[in-house]
Amino acid sequence: MDIDAILLSLKLAFWTMALMLPFGIWVAHKLMKLNKSRPWLEAALALPLVLPPTVLGYYFLVSFGNTSIFGIPLVFSFTGILIASLIVNIPFAIQPIQRAFEAINPEIREAAQVSGLSNWQIFRLIELPLSWRGITGAAALTFAHTLGEFGVVLMVGGAIPGETKTASIAIYDKVQGFDTAGAGALALVLLGISLVCIALSYGIFGRNPNQRRGLS
């Protein structure tokens, strides 16, 4: 089993989740206040859901092929696949949080305003606590989706061992080399981790607390 590839995938998934959550919370909250431009912006943010990863990878190569940050090239580097992963996971980080914000009763916000709370206090003391299931769900989905990302990571990062060769790419290489046992072991690990993430999102964080007590 390619332990380095698994550890690299976990590292990529962790940093993608950690960086996307604050951005997802901010964008999701701003979307609630938009009117006419909101459908177009939502459509643009949802594009990674329908565009082939190779298309995103191609545009990344065209846009940043000769670009570097602090001397680190964005192509064929961990920094590059991290940025590509952030772009691909935009809808997974925003949509669950946006739905959680939208589910908050407007009367709660109105009561908070009447009580003299500022917009920041309303956001920090009311909206964030009431949206925690959407936030944790977004974290789980972003983490799990990053683990399985293949196309855009391969195009942007190639398959450099220890640098850009994630577990999904390692599975592809093992299948190409007829190492079905190694590919199966890696696939089983990714399946288990992804299942745990989805179970945490839907089974624990997404459950109504009243249902746990048998209340309607």
Secondary structure, DSSP 8 states (H G I E B T S, - for coil): --HHHHHHHHHHHHHHHHHHHHHHHHHHHHHTT--TTHHHHHHHHTHHHHS-HHHHHHHHHHHHTT-EETTEESTTSHHHHHHHHHHHTHHHHHHHHHHHHHTS-HHHHHHHHHTT--HHHHIIIIIHHHTHHHHHHHHHHHHHHHHH--HHHHHHHTT-TTTT--HHHHHHHHHHTT-HHHHHHHHHHHHHHHHHHHHIIIIIITS-HHHHTT--
